[in-house]
Amino acid sequence: MKKSNILALVLIAVALAAIVSMVGDFSSYQTFASAEAKPGKEFQIIGTLDTLTSPMEYDPIKDANRFVFYAKDEAGKTSKVIFTGTKPQDFERSEKLTMTGKMENGEFRCSKILMKCPSKYKTDQVAIGKPS
């Protein structure tokens, strides 16, 4: 084999290894417990808003880039979440939250939130007229 062919194969192998390692980091969602086990590492956690534990805290006059709420992950554990950004519109109506961030001092420091809002096509949300 030529040296250029060997070099090309090695570069392809390195590129594939890099892609596989990046995909492996974000291929699955975690829980608050697994994020607590590895503080400082970034995780994606799916959960729901928990307004029963404590109310949401957002004061745009005091600090517009601090939004605090409690969320319950899919394993049932509730944790305090501190989002560094403004409160998303219709946040209370979201069905599920996908939060990206790190666990620090028992609190989840969230840098990104993706909200799944209720579908407008659910039967309980469709207005039905009376038959004539």
Order of alpha helices (4+ residues) and beta strands (2+ residues): alpha-alpha-beta-beta-beta-beta-beta-beta
